[in-house]
Amino acid sequence: MPSLLDPLYAPLIRTLPVPDHSIGLTSTFWQPKFAAAQRPDLWQAIEQTAPEGRISRQRLLEFDYPDAEQKCAEILLWGYPNDNRGIVSRLLPHLQEVARCAASDRPWPEYADHYPKGIGMSTVTKLASFHHRHFDGHRALILDMRLIAHLPRWAEVQMPHLTYATARLHYLDFLHVMHSAATTPALNCTPEQLEFFLFALGDSF
């Protein structure tokens, strides 16, 4: 079982340029979906302001959005660039409600519970993370099925009881484990770097 503290991996994790992690937008794919949701204006605004047709983590965290709905739409585009399971198409008509929930300062798990039915943990935690939400003293991190599948491979972040079905129940424990591992002197990275490493490369070693 590999260790995050191994001198082979720790320097790699620390150098990951997570804010630059971005996805490209394809107008021919997305424009009809925004039109179907009666939001062609929103797609036009995204196209006009997204540099080189890409959305990065840094943009989602720092860009001065003209309104909360555009920010939420871009989070969904970044998180589901292929409209996986029709998630983006389904939520585009309800962006006002999604934006209201995303900006809530409710504690966990009330934060997750007040989203409309059918919005899963992966989406909730993406919205929370890019809205700078904190729970139990820790900044929100993205938690999805791929990350959950990779956690057991690494000694410092093993959570035997964590599955996607139990993610709401164990999310605060997940944040504690991730933040604790990231701040270990031998690793000394940001929790976001650790999250991205486990998501992108967690099953590669």
MDTraj code that builds the backbone (N, CA, C; nanometers):
import mdtraj as md
import numpy as np

residues = "MET PRO SER LEU LEU ASP PRO LEU TYR ALA PRO LEU ILE ARG THR LEU PRO VAL PRO ASP HIS SER ILE GLY LEU THR SER THR PHE TRP GLN PRO LYS PHE ALA ALA ALA GLN ARG PRO ASP LEU TRP GLN ALA ILE GLU GLN THR ALA PRO GLU GLY ARG ILE SER ARG GLN ARG LEU LEU GLU PHE ASP TYR PRO ASP ALA GLU GLN LYS CYS ALA GLU ILE LEU LEU TRP GLY TYR PRO ASN ASP ASN ARG GLY ILE VAL SER ARG LEU LEU PRO HIS LEU GLN GLU VAL ALA ARG CYS ALA ALA SER ASP ARG PRO TRP PRO GLU TYR ALA ASP HIS TYR PRO LYS GLY ILE GLY MET SER THR VAL THR LYS LEU ALA SER PHE HIS HIS ARG HIS PHE ASP GLY HIS ARG ALA LEU ILE LEU ASP MET ARG LEU ILE ALA HIS LEU PRO ARG TRP ALA GLU VAL GLN MET PRO HIS LEU THR TYR ALA THR ALA ARG LEU HIS TYR LEU ASP PHE LEU HIS VAL MET HIS SER ALA ALA THR THR PRO ALA LEU ASN CYS THR PRO GLU GLN LEU GLU PHE PHE LEU PHE ALA LEU GLY ASP SER PHE".split()
xyz = np.array([
    [0.0839, -0.1197, 0.0000],
    [0.0000, 0.0000, 0.0000],
    [0.0878, 0.1252, 0.0000],
    [0.0704, 0.2149, -0.0977],
    [0.1548, 0.3348, -0.1020],
    [0.1198, 0.4335, 0.0090],
    [0.2142, 0.5198, 0.0396],
    [0.1954, 0.6229, 0.1416],
    [0.2102, 0.7607, 0.0790],
    [0.1226, 0.8510, 0.1176],
    [0.1313, 0.9886, 0.0698],
    [0.2585, 1.0575, 0.1180],
    [0.3183, 1.0044, 0.2250],
    [0.4371, 1.0646, 0.2839],
    [0.5655, 1.0163, 0.2191],
    [0.5552, 0.9212, 0.1274],
    [0.6713, 0.8693, 0.0569],
    [0.7409, 0.9829, -0.0177],
    [0.8733, 0.9934, -0.0082],
    [0.9463, 1.0990, -0.0800],
    [0.9233, 1.0988, -0.2304],
    [0.8719, 0.9884, -0.2844],
    [0.8417, 0.9844, -0.4269],
    [0.7170, 1.0652, -0.4607],
    [0.6198, 1.0668, -0.3678],
    [0.4900, 1.1261, -0.3981],
    [0.4701, 1.2647, -0.3393],
    [0.5205, 1.2884, -0.2203],
    [0.4942, 1.4155, -0.1529],
    [0.5380, 1.5364, -0.2361],
    [0.6590, 1.5359, -0.2945],
    [0.6984, 1.6523, -0.3761],
    [0.6073, 1.6714, -0.4974],
    [0.5621, 1.5610, -0.5559],
    [0.4716, 1.5697, -0.6701],
    [0.3405, 1.6371, -0.6303],
    [0.2846, 1.5948, -0.5183],
    [0.1578, 1.6507, -0.4729],
    [0.1715, 1.7996, -0.4453],
    [0.2829, 1.8378, -0.3839],
    [0.3044, 1.9787, -0.3484],
    [0.3189, 2.0698, -0.4699],
    [0.3578, 2.0136, -0.5832],
    [0.3807, 2.0971, -0.7020],
    [0.2618, 2.0992, -0.7980],
    [0.1557, 2.0284, -0.7667],
    [0.0398, 2.0270, -0.8564],
    [-0.0220, 2.1666, -0.8651],
    [-0.0350, 2.2234, -0.9847],
    [-0.0925, 2.3581, -1.0011],
    [-0.2453, 2.3533, -1.0039],
    [-0.3039, 2.3193, -0.8920],
    [-0.4475, 2.2943, -0.8869],
    [-0.5314, 2.4119, -0.9358],
    [-0.4981, 2.5377, -0.9017],
    [-0.5813, 2.6485, -0.9519],
    [-0.5919, 2.6527, -1.1043],
    [-0.4929, 2.5972, -1.1740],
    [-0.4939, 2.5984, -1.3206],
    [-0.5712, 2.4824, -1.3809],
    [-0.6168, 2.3906, -1.2995],
    [-0.6952, 2.2772, -1.3489],
    [-0.8206, 2.3308, -1.4173],
    [-0.8346, 2.3050, -1.5477],
    [-0.9433, 2.3671, -1.6228],
    [-1.0064, 2.2687, -1.7204],
    [-1.1234, 2.3054, -1.7713],
    [-1.1923, 2.2274, -1.8746],
    [-1.2270, 2.3220, -1.9894],
    [-1.2336, 2.2667, -2.1090],
    [-1.2681, 2.3461, -2.2259],
    [-1.4174, 2.3386, -2.2555],
    [-1.4695, 2.4455, -2.3114],
    [-1.6109, 2.4532, -2.3464],
    [-1.6285, 2.4391, -2.4971],
    [-1.7269, 2.3606, -2.5361],
    [-1.7570, 2.3423, -2.6785],
    [-1.8918, 2.4052, -2.7079],
    [-1.8905, 2.5116, -2.7853],
    [-2.0134, 2.5868, -2.8104],
    [-2.1206, 2.5017, -2.8778],
    [-2.0798, 2.4193, -2.9747],
    [-2.1792, 2.3393, -3.0467],
    [-2.2479, 2.2381, -2.9558],
    [-2.1807, 2.2007, -2.8482],
    [-2.2396, 2.1068, -2.7518],
    [-2.3304, 2.1779, -2.6521],
    [-2.2811, 2.2916, -2.5980],
    [-2.3517, 2.3549, -2.4873],
    [-2.4576, 2.4574, -2.5289],
    [-2.4363, 2.5256, -2.6377],
    [-2.5323, 2.6292, -2.6750],
    [-2.6756, 2.5760, -2.6873],
    [-2.6975, 2.4606, -2.7533],
    [-2.8351, 2.4085, -2.7609],
    [-2.8940, 2.3716, -2.6245],
    [-2.8101, 2.3295, -2.5325],
    [-2.8599, 2.2916, -2.4005],
    [-2.9040, 2.4158, -2.3219],
    [-2.8281, 2.5242, -2.3330],
    [-2.8692, 2.6485, -2.2680],
    [-2.9938, 2.7054, -2.3351],
    [-3.0027, 2.6902, -2.4665],
    [-3.1217, 2.7366, -2.5380],
    [-3.2447, 2.6578, -2.4947],
    [-3.2288, 2.5263, -2.4775],
    [-3.3406, 2.4429, -2.4345],
    [-3.3879, 2.4793, -2.2946],
    [-3.2954, 2.5284, -2.2118],
    [-3.3305, 2.5721, -2.0761],
    [-3.3759, 2.7181, -2.0737],
    [-3.3890, 2.7773, -2.1931],
    [-3.4295, 2.9179, -2.2091],
    [-3.3313, 3.0132, -2.1412],
    [-3.2014, 2.9782, -2.1502],
    [-3.0965, 3.0636, -2.0953],
    [-2.9860, 3.0915, -2.1982],
    [-3.0222, 3.1272, -2.3220],
    [-2.9173, 3.1580, -2.4201],
    [-2.8331, 3.2776, -2.3781],
    [-2.8931, 3.3696, -2.3030],
    [-2.8196, 3.4859, -2.2541],
    [-2.7054, 3.4443, -2.1620],
    [-2.7300, 3.3432, -2.0814],
    [-2.6287, 3.2964, -1.9868],
    [-2.5122, 3.2318, -2.0606],
    [-2.5420, 3.1514, -2.1605],
    [-2.4342, 3.0904, -2.2377],
    [-2.3509, 3.1975, -2.3069],
    [-2.4156, 3.2991, -2.3597],
    [-2.3440, 3.4078, -2.4257],
    [-2.2502, 3.4785, -2.3272],
    [-2.2982, 3.5011, -2.2058],
    [-2.2151, 3.5668, -2.1043],
    [-2.0946, 3.4817, -2.0689],
    [-2.1134, 3.3512, -2.0601],
    [-2.0020, 3.2613, -2.0279],
    [-1.9008, 3.2610, -2.1411],
    [-1.9490, 3.2492, -2.2641],
    [-1.8578, 3.2483, -2.3792],
    [-1.7761, 3.3762, -2.3891],
    [-1.8373, 3.4881, -2.3568],
    [-1.7705, 3.6172, -2.3730],
    [-1.6654, 3.6439, -2.2657],
    [-1.6805, 3.5790, -2.1497],
    [-1.5892, 3.6117, -2.0395],
    [-1.4919, 3.4999, -2.0043],
    [-1.5177, 3.3782, -2.0484],
    [-1.4265, 3.2673, -2.0181],
    [-1.3040, 3.2766, -2.1088],
    [-1.1847, 3.2959, -2.0535],
    [-1.0644, 3.3117, -2.1366],
    [-1.0343, 3.1866, -2.2170],
    [-1.0227, 3.2041, -2.3480],
    [-0.9902, 3.0934, -2.4393],
    [-1.0905, 2.9787, -2.4273],
    [-1.2116, 3.0115, -2.3877],
    [-1.3148, 2.9092, -2.3806],
    [-1.2896, 2.8021, -2.2764],
    [-1.2227, 2.8394, -2.1665],
    [-1.1926, 2.7422, -2.0620],
    [-1.2375, 2.7961, -1.9268],
    [-1.2700, 2.7036, -1.8374],
    [-1.3066, 2.7375, -1.6996],
    [-1.2083, 2.6682, -1.6076],
    [-1.1398, 2.7441, -1.5237],
    [-1.0420, 2.6887, -1.4307],
    [-1.0943, 2.6963, -1.2875],
    [-1.0283, 2.6218, -1.2011],
    [-1.0618, 2.6309, -1.0595],
    [-1.0387, 2.7733, -1.0081],
    [-0.9317, 2.8351, -1.0522],
    [-0.9024, 2.9709, -1.0068],
    [-1.0135, 3.0666, -1.0466],
    [-1.0637, 3.0540, -1.1675],
    [-1.1747, 3.1389, -1.2112],
    [-1.2965, 3.1181, -1.1214],
    [-1.3303, 2.9926, -1.0946],
    [-1.4488, 2.9638, -1.0134],
    [-1.4351, 3.0200, -0.8721],
    [-1.3136, 3.0272, -0.8228],
    [-1.2912, 3.0770, -0.6882],
    [-1.2788, 3.2284, -0.6803],
    [-1.2260, 3.2907, -0.7855],
    [-1.1864, 3.4308, -0.7742],
    [-1.2565, 3.5266, -0.8701],
    [-1.3151, 3.4789, -0.9772],
    [-1.3743, 3.5684, -1.0765],
    [-1.4916, 3.6462, -1.0166],
    [-1.5003, 3.7728, -1.0525],
    [-1.6082, 3.8592, -1.0040],
    [-1.7301, 3.8409, -1.0943],
    [-1.8090, 3.7394, -1.0635],
    [-1.9236, 3.7064, -1.1470],
    [-2.0313, 3.8141, -1.1382],
    [-2.0989, 3.8419, -1.2506],
    [-2.2062, 3.9415, -1.2481],
    [-2.3275, 3.8960, -1.1685],
    [-2.3452, 3.7655, -1.1566],
    [-2.4559, 3.7140, -1.0754],
    [-2.4251, 3.5716, -1.0323],
    [-2.4967, 3.5272, -0.9301],
    [-2.4714, 3.3966, -0.8694],
    [-2.5072, 3.2815, -0.9628],
    [-2.6031, 3.3033, -1.0510],
    [-2.6447, 3.1962, -1.1405],
    [-2.5351, 3.1619, -1.2414],
    [-2.4638, 3.2616, -1.2915],
    [-2.3550, 3.2319, -1.3846],
    [-2.2453, 3.1528, -1.3148],
    [-2.2130, 3.1897, -1.1912],
    [-2.1112, 3.1147, -1.1170],
    [-2.1522, 2.9683, -1.1020],
    [-2.2764, 2.9438, -1.0629],
    [-2.3228, 2.8060, -1.0451],
    [-2.3243, 2.7312, -1.1780],
    [-2.3653, 2.7988, -1.2851],
    [-2.3650, 2.7344, -1.4163],
    [-2.2238, 2.6921, -1.4546],
    [-2.1254, 2.7772, -1.4287],
    [-1.9876, 2.7431, -1.4644],
    [-1.9319, 2.6316, -1.3766],
    [-1.9714, 2.6280, -1.2504],
    [-1.9305, 2.5161, -1.1648],
    [-1.9831, 2.3853, -1.2219],
    [-2.1078, 2.3865, -1.2664],
    [-2.1672, 2.2653, -1.3241],
    [-2.0975, 2.2272, -1.4548],
    [-2.0661, 2.3259, -1.5379],
    [-1.9950, 2.2972, -1.6631],
    [-1.8569, 2.2393, -1.6357],
    [-1.7885, 2.2967, -1.5380],
    [-1.6556, 2.2475, -1.5018],
    [-1.6638, 2.1056, -1.4456],
    [-1.7621, 2.0822, -1.3628],
    [-1.7739, 1.9527, -1.2965],
    [-1.8254, 1.8418, -1.3855],
    [-1.9065, 1.8782, -1.4845],
    [-1.9682, 1.7778, -1.5722],
    [-1.9534, 1.8224, -1.7176],
    [-1.8310, 1.8238, -1.7692],
    [-1.8063, 1.8800, -1.9033],
    [-1.8750, 1.8055, -2.0163],
    [-1.9180, 1.6826, -1.9904],
    [-1.9906, 1.6052, -2.0912],
    [-2.1382, 1.5912, -2.0552],
    [-2.1836, 1.6729, -1.9596],
    [-2.3225, 1.6676, -1.9125],
    [-2.3580, 1.5265, -1.8647],
    [-2.2663, 1.4678, -1.7850],
    [-2.2835, 1.3313, -1.7359],
    [-2.4228, 1.3134, -1.6743],
    [-2.4897, 1.2084, -1.7194],
    [-2.6233, 1.1737, -1.6712],
    [-2.7222, 1.2904, -1.6817],
    [-2.6931, 1.3845, -1.7694],
    [-2.7835, 1.4972, -1.7903],
    [-2.7947, 1.5908, -1.6720],
    [-2.6935, 1.5883, -1.5832],
    [-2.7011, 1.6683, -1.4603],
    [-2.7110, 1.8172, -1.4911],
    [-2.6257, 1.8661, -1.5808],
    [-2.6263, 2.0090, -1.6104],
    [-2.7577, 2.0491, -1.6772],
    [-2.7993, 1.9734, -1.7765],
    [-2.9250, 2.0038, -1.8453],
    [-3.0423, 2.0079, -1.7485],
    [-3.0415, 1.9177, -1.6525],
    [-3.1522, 1.9109, -1.5560],
    [-3.1529, 2.0294, -1.4603],
    [-3.0334, 2.0805, -1.4267],
    [-3.0262, 2.1872, -1.3273],
    [-3.0279, 2.3281, -1.3867],
    [-2.9993, 2.3423, -1.5150],
    [-2.9979, 2.4763, -1.5755],
    [-3.1288, 2.5535, -1.5533],
    [-3.2450, 2.4915, -1.5645],
    [-3.3679, 2.5685, -1.5413],
    [-3.3892, 2.6073, -1.3952],
    [-3.3084, 2.5539, -1.3048],
    [-3.3296, 2.5766, -1.1613],
    [-3.2100, 2.6470, -1.0971],
    [-3.1350, 2.7233, -1.1755],
    [-3.0121, 2.7851, -1.1255],
    [-3.0373, 2.8824, -1.0116],
    [-3.1498, 2.9502, -1.0123],
    [-3.1767, 3.0462, -0.9049],
    [-3.1829, 2.9754, -0.7704],
    [-3.2520, 2.8625, -0.7664],
    [-3.2620, 2.7866, -0.6413],
    [-3.1273, 2.7244, -0.6050],
    [-3.0555, 2.6725, -0.7039],
    [-2.9238, 2.6140, -0.6784],
    [-2.8298, 2.7194, -0.6208],
    [-2.8320, 2.8397, -0.6779],
    [-2.7448, 2.9471, -0.6305],
    [-2.7778, 2.9873, -0.4876],
    [-2.9045, 2.9899, -0.4560],
    [-2.9450, 3.0246, -0.3190],
    [-2.8927, 2.9203, -0.2200],
    [-2.9042, 2.7950, -0.2551],
    [-2.8570, 2.6890, -0.1670],
    [-2.7045, 2.6912, -0.1542],
    [-2.6355, 2.7151, -0.2654],
    [-2.4890, 2.7124, -0.2658],
    [-2.4304, 2.8189, -0.1748],
    [-2.4972, 2.9328, -0.1661],
    [-2.4450, 3.0444, -0.0867],
    [-2.4849, 3.0369, 0.0602],
    [-2.5604, 2.9360, 0.0972],
    [-2.6089, 2.9241, 0.2348],
    [-2.4941, 2.9077, 0.3337],
    [-2.5114, 2.9614, 0.4524],
    [-2.4113, 2.9440, 0.5582],
    [-2.4550, 2.8391, 0.6600],
    [-2.5462, 2.7526, 0.6218],
    [-2.5910, 2.6471, 0.7130],
    [-2.4773, 2.5495, 0.7430],
    [-2.4768, 2.4913, 0.8614],
    [-2.3750, 2.3903, 0.8934],
    [-2.4065, 2.2588, 0.8228],
    [-2.3062, 2.1717, 0.8198],
    [-2.3282, 2.0367, 0.7658],
    [-2.3960, 1.9511, 0.8726],
    [-2.4977, 1.8691, 0.8398],
    [-2.5458, 1.8311, 0.7065],
    [-2.6647, 1.9140, 0.6576],
    [-2.7080, 2.0150, 0.7345],
    [-2.8200, 2.0965, 0.6901],
    [-2.7907, 2.1613, 0.5548],
    [-2.6638, 2.1962, 0.5316],
    [-2.6266, 2.2568, 0.4030],
    [-2.6649, 2.1639, 0.2879],
    [-2.6309, 2.0363, 0.2997],
    [-2.6614, 1.9404, 0.1933],
    [-2.8105, 1.9132, 0.1836],
    [-2.8775, 1.9101, 0.2977],
    [-3.0178, 1.8694, 0.3006],
    [-3.1119, 1.9711, 0.2379],
    [-3.0700, 2.0988, 0.2293],
    [-3.1648, 2.1974, 0.1795],
    [-3.1576, 2.2169, 0.0284],
    [-3.0718, 2.1379, -0.0394],
    [-3.0719, 2.1399, -0.1855],
    [-3.1952, 2.0658, -0.2387],
    [-3.2391, 2.0978, -0.3597],
    [-3.3506, 2.0237, -0.4189],
    [-3.3200, 1.8749, -0.4269],
    [-3.4216, 1.7948, -0.4171],
    [-3.4062, 1.6499, -0.4240],
    [-3.3431, 1.6107, -0.5573],
    [-3.2513, 1.5163, -0.5516],
    [-3.1885, 1.4667, -0.6730],
    [-3.0510, 1.5232, -0.6989],
    [-3.0072, 1.6204, -0.6177],
    [-2.8721, 1.6736, -0.6303],
    [-2.7823, 1.5951, -0.5358],
    [-2.6866, 1.5216, -0.5908],
    [-2.6052, 1.4315, -0.5110],
    [-2.4847, 1.4977, -0.4467],
    [-2.4105, 1.4175, -0.3707],
    [-2.2961, 1.4672, -0.2953],
    [-2.1887, 1.5275, -0.3849],
    [-2.1644, 1.4688, -0.4985],
    [-2.0614, 1.5220, -0.5872],
    [-2.0935, 1.6660, -0.6260],
    [-2.2182, 1.6919, -0.6613],
    [-2.2590, 1.8263, -0.7012],
    [-2.2604, 1.9203, -0.5823],
    [-2.3153, 1.8756, -0.4711],
    [-2.3229, 1.9590, -0.3507],
    [-2.1835, 2.0026, -0.3068],
    [-2.0895, 1.9100, -0.3056],
    [-1.9558, 1.9448, -0.2555],
    [-1.8782, 2.0313, -0.3556],
    [-1.9044, 2.0161, -0.4841],
    [-1.8453, 2.1083, -0.5816],
    [-1.8944, 2.2505, -0.5553],
    [-2.0244, 2.2652, -0.5398],
    [-2.0817, 2.3971, -0.5149],
    [-2.0302, 2.4553, -0.3838],
    [-2.0218, 2.3730, -0.2820],
    [-1.9728, 2.4206, -0.1520],
    [-1.8269, 2.4635, -0.1607],
    [-1.7454, 2.3834, -0.2270],
    [-1.6031, 2.4139, -0.2361],
    [-1.5780, 2.5465, -0.3070],
    [-1.6447, 2.5680, -0.4200],
    [-1.6198, 2.6894, -0.4970],
    [-1.6946, 2.8113, -0.4432],
    [-1.7778, 2.7888, -0.3420],
    [-1.8401, 2.9012, -0.2711],
    [-1.7710, 2.9264, -0.1367],
    [-1.6528, 2.8703, -0.1201],
    [-1.5697, 2.8959, -0.0011],
    [-1.6418, 2.8587, 0.1291],
    [-1.7223, 2.7549, 0.1256],
    [-1.7907, 2.7139, 0.2473],
    [-1.6941, 2.6395, 0.3390],
    [-1.7143, 2.6558, 0.4681],
    [-1.6374, 2.5848, 0.5711],
    [-1.7340, 2.5066, 0.6597],
    [-1.6944, 2.3870, 0.6964],
    [-1.7758, 2.3035, 0.7840],
    [-1.6877, 2.2479, 0.8953],
    [-1.7315, 2.2674, 1.0168],
    [-1.6581, 2.2180, 1.1330],
    [-1.5124, 2.2649, 1.1309],
    [-1.4922, 2.3881, 1.0849],
    [-1.3592, 2.4466, 1.0851],
    [-1.2726, 2.4142, 0.9649],
    [-1.3244, 2.3363, 0.8708],
    [-1.2462, 2.2972, 0.7539],
    [-1.3134, 2.3464, 0.6262],
    [-1.2319, 2.3911, 0.5323],
    [-1.2869, 2.4334, 0.4046],
    [-1.3401, 2.3132, 0.3276],
    [-1.4528, 2.3320, 0.2610],
    [-1.5164, 2.2240, 0.1853],
    [-1.4257, 2.1753, 0.0734],
    [-1.4248, 2.0440, 0.0531],
    [-1.3523, 1.9803, -0.0565],
    [-1.4499, 1.8987, -0.1392],
    [-1.4154, 1.8773, -0.2636],
    [-1.5003, 1.7971, -0.3512],
    [-1.4876, 1.6501, -0.3122],
    [-1.6017, 1.5821, -0.3069],
    [-1.6042, 1.4386, -0.2768],
    [-1.6964, 1.3710, -0.3772],
    [-1.6396, 1.2857, -0.4601],
    [-1.7205, 1.2139, -0.5580],
    [-1.6842, 1.0657, -0.5568],
    [-1.7506, 0.9894, -0.6420],
    [-1.7325, 0.8445, -0.6414],
    [-1.5893, 0.8044, -0.6774],
    [-1.5289, 0.8767, -0.7696],
    [-1.3923, 0.8420, -0.8097],
    [-1.2943, 0.8622, -0.6949],
    [-1.3081, 0.9722, -0.6239],
    [-1.2200, 0.9981, -0.5106],
    [-1.2419, 0.8938, -0.4014],
    [-1.3663, 0.8618, -0.3733],
    [-1.3977, 0.7613, -0.2723],
    [-1.3338, 0.6266, -0.3081],
    [-1.3355, 0.5935, -0.4366],
    [-1.2771, 0.4661, -0.4809],
    [-1.1264, 0.4626, -0.4638],
    [-1.0611, 0.5806, -0.4668],
    [-0.9153, 0.5858, -0.4590],
    [-0.8621, 0.5970, -0.3162],
    [-0.9431, 0.6435, -0.2236],
    [-0.8961, 0.6633, -0.0863],
    [-0.8373, 0.5369, -0.0226],
    [-0.8979, 0.4202, -0.0397],
    [-0.8459, 0.3008, 0.0297],
    [-0.7043, 0.2619, -0.0091],
    [-0.6539, 0.3117, -0.1204],
    [-0.5186, 0.2738, -0.1641],
    [-0.4106, 0.3435, -0.0836],
    [-0.4452, 0.4495, -0.0106],
    [-0.3455, 0.5326, 0.0548],
    [-0.3621, 0.5285, 0.2051],
    [-0.2565, 0.4922, 0.2747],
    [-0.2638, 0.4626, 0.4179],
    [-0.3165, 0.5794, 0.4998],
    [-0.2776, 0.7012, 0.4646],
    [-0.3090, 0.8170, 0.5495],
    [-0.4530, 0.8639, 0.5369],
    [-0.5252, 0.8208, 0.4350],
    [-0.6615, 0.8716, 0.4148],
    [-0.7649, 0.7595, 0.4045],
    [-0.7305, 0.6424, 0.4502],
    [-0.8272, 0.5326, 0.4457],
    [-0.9473, 0.5626, 0.5344],
    [-1.0668, 0.5397, 0.4783],
    [-1.1914, 0.5572, 0.5524],
    [-1.2812, 0.4378, 0.5187],
    [-1.2682, 0.3277, 0.5903],
    [-1.3375, 0.2032, 0.5535],
    [-1.4891, 0.2163, 0.5434],
    [-1.5476, 0.3074, 0.6188],
    [-1.6931, 0.3171, 0.6198],
    [-1.7465, 0.4167, 0.5167],
    [-1.6574, 0.4809, 0.4432],
    [-1.7005, 0.5823, 0.3478],
    [-1.7341, 0.5199, 0.2133],
    [-1.8579, 0.5350, 0.1734],
    [-1.9038, 0.4994, 0.0397],
    [-1.9835, 0.6189, -0.0123],
    [-2.0208, 0.6140, -0.1385],
    [-2.1001, 0.7263, -0.1888],
    [-2.2341, 0.7332, -0.1157],
    [-2.2883, 0.6168, -0.0800],
    [-2.4162, 0.6145, -0.0101],
    [-2.4069, 0.6722, 0.1306],
    [-2.2875, 0.6627, 0.1930],
    [-2.2717, 0.7137, 0.3302],
    [-2.1947, 0.8458, 0.3339],
    [-2.1707, 0.9055, 0.2182],
    [-2.0849, 1.0241, 0.2108],
    [-2.1405, 1.1415, 0.2903],
    [-2.2716, 1.1603, 0.2880],
    [-2.3298, 1.2704, 0.3654],
    [-2.2997, 1.2523, 0.5135],
    [-2.3116, 1.1295, 0.5622],
    [-2.2904, 1.0995, 0.7034],
    [-2.1446, 1.1191, 0.7442],
    [-2.0507, 1.0851, 0.6558],
    [-1.9085, 1.0850, 0.6913],
    [-1.8320, 1.2031, 0.6312],
    [-1.9008, 1.2999, 0.5750],
    [-1.8304, 1.4084, 0.5064],
    [-1.7412, 1.4895, 0.6004],
    [-1.7870, 1.5190, 0.7200],
    [-1.7037, 1.5948, 0.8136],
    [-1.5793, 1.5163, 0.8520],
    [-1.5931, 1.3841, 0.8666],
    [-1.4756, 1.3001, 0.8935],
    [-1.3793, 1.3040, 0.7753],
    [-1.4342, 1.3015, 0.6545],
    [-1.3518, 1.3102, 0.5337],
    [-1.2719, 1.4406, 0.5329],
    [-1.3362, 1.5516, 0.5644],
    [-1.2654, 1.6796, 0.5671],
    [-1.1534, 1.6772, 0.6706],
    [-1.1820, 1.6212, 0.7866],
    [-1.0802, 1.6151, 0.8917],
    [-0.9612, 1.5301, 0.8463],
    [-0.9879, 1.4148, 0.7873],
    [-0.8811, 1.3254, 0.7419],
    [-0.7963, 1.3931, 0.6343],
    [-0.8622, 1.4577, 0.5404],
    [-0.7901, 1.5211, 0.4304],
    [-0.7064, 1.6397, 0.4782],
    [-0.7644, 1.7245, 0.5608],
    [-0.6902, 1.8396, 0.6096],
    [-0.5738, 1.7955, 0.7002],
    [-0.5956, 1.6927, 0.7816],
    [-0.4893, 1.6430, 0.8689],
    [-0.3744, 1.5850, 0.7877],
    [-0.4069, 1.5060, 0.6858],
    [-0.3019, 1.4467, 0.6023],
    [-0.2246, 1.5546, 0.5269],
    [-0.2952, 1.6539, 0.4737],
    [-0.2298, 1.7581, 0.3942],
    [-0.1320, 1.8398, 0.4773],
    [-0.1649, 1.8618, 0.6033],
    [-0.0800, 1.9462, 0.6884],
    [0.0268, 1.8670, 0.7630],
    [0.0351, 1.7360, 0.7393],
    [0.1447, 1.6576, 0.7957],
    [0.2774, 1.7132, 0.7439],
    [0.3754, 1.7383, 0.8325],
    [0.5011, 1.8008, 0.7873],
    [0.5666, 1.7315, 0.6685],
    [0.5581, 1.6008, 0.6624],
    [0.6224, 1.5295, 0.5520],
    [0.5514, 1.5505, 0.4187],
    [0.4263, 1.5926, 0.4234],
    [0.3511, 1.6171, 0.3006],
    [0.3406, 1.7672, 0.2734],
    [0.2869, 1.8418, 0.3687],
    [0.2872, 1.9890, 0.3649],
    [0.2343, 2.0439, 0.2323],
    [0.1129, 2.0026, 0.1969],
    [0.0487, 2.0526, 0.0758],
    [-0.0848, 2.1151, 0.1132],
    [-0.1542, 2.1697, 0.0162],
    [-0.2889, 2.2190, 0.0440],
    [-0.3869, 2.1025, 0.0359],
    [-0.4974, 2.1098, 0.1091],
    [-0.5978, 2.0039, 0.0973],
    [-0.6478, 1.9885, -0.0459],
    [-0.6535, 2.0991, -0.1207],
    [-0.6990, 2.0924, -0.2595],
    [-0.5990, 2.0160, -0.3470],
    [-0.4698, 2.0327, -0.3202],
    [-0.3702, 1.9549, -0.3946],
    [-0.3856, 1.8059, -0.3660],
    [-0.4109, 1.7733, -0.2414],
    [-0.4299, 1.6330, -0.2055],
    [-0.5557, 1.5779, -0.2702],
    [-0.6623, 1.6545, -0.2661],
    [-0.7884, 1.6117, -0.3293],
    [-0.7668, 1.5836, -0.4782],
    [-0.6990, 1.6754, -0.5466],
    [-0.6802, 1.6593, -0.6907],
    [-0.5879, 1.5408, -0.7213],
    [-0.4830, 1.5242, -0.6429],
    [-0.3935, 1.4108, -0.6641],
    [-0.4702, 1.2791, -0.6501],
    [-0.5484, 1.2670, -0.5453],
    [-0.6226, 1.1426, -0.5241],
    [-0.7257, 1.1199, -0.6342],
    [-0.7888, 1.2266, -0.6802],
    [-0.8878, 1.2149, -0.7877],
    [-0.8210, 1.1742, -0.9183],
    [-0.7147, 1.2459, -0.9542],
    [-0.6546, 1.2266, -1.0869],
    [-0.5580, 1.1091, -1.0942],
    [-0.4815, 1.0864, -0.9858],
    [-0.3737, 0.9885, -0.9897],
    [-0.3815, 0.8853, -0.8778],
    [-0.4884, 0.8876, -0.8036],
    [-0.4974, 0.8030, -0.6837],
    [-0.4920, 0.6543, -0.7087],
    [-0.5237, 0.6093, -0.8285],
    [-0.5153, 0.4656, -0.8588],
    [-0.4039, 0.4350, -0.9574],
    [-0.3103, 0.5291, -0.9726],
    [-0.2059, 0.5130, -1.0746],
    [-0.0754, 0.4576, -1.0191],
    [-0.0633, 0.4450, -0.8870],
    [0.0614, 0.4002, -0.8261],
    [0.0365, 0.2841, -0.7307],
])
top = md.Topology()
chain = top.add_chain()
for i, resn in enumerate(residues, 1):
    res = top.add_residue(resn, chain, resSeq=i)
    for name in ("N", "CA", "C"):
        top.add_atom(name, md.element.get_by_symbol(name[0]), res)
traj = md.Trajectory(xyz[None], top)
